[in-house]
Amino acid sequence: MGGDNADGAQANFFEGCMTSGASSTATDDAVQANIVAAELDGASEHPGA
């Protein structure tokens, strides 16, 4: 629902986290493996939108 109470709004959702320091190579590899396994290629779930 938009700020004007309309129910036709479309938006993007971004998820992230705040960290301190640097991650280990093992952690980087595990995160990358999860991304590949989830097939998150950056393509829109709504082609043509």
Residue, then its C-alpha position, 0 to 999 in steps of 0.5 A: m500500500g502506498g503512502d496515498n493508500a493506493d494498493g497499486a504501487q510497485a516497489n523494490f525491496f533491498e536486503g542487507c546487513m551491517t558488518s565490521g571487519a572483513s569476512s574470511t575466505a571460507t565465509d565469502d565462499a559459503v555466501q557465494a555458494n548460497i547465491v548460486a544455489a538460490e539462482l539469484d542472478g539479478a533478473s527481475e521476477h517481473p519481466g517487462a516491469 
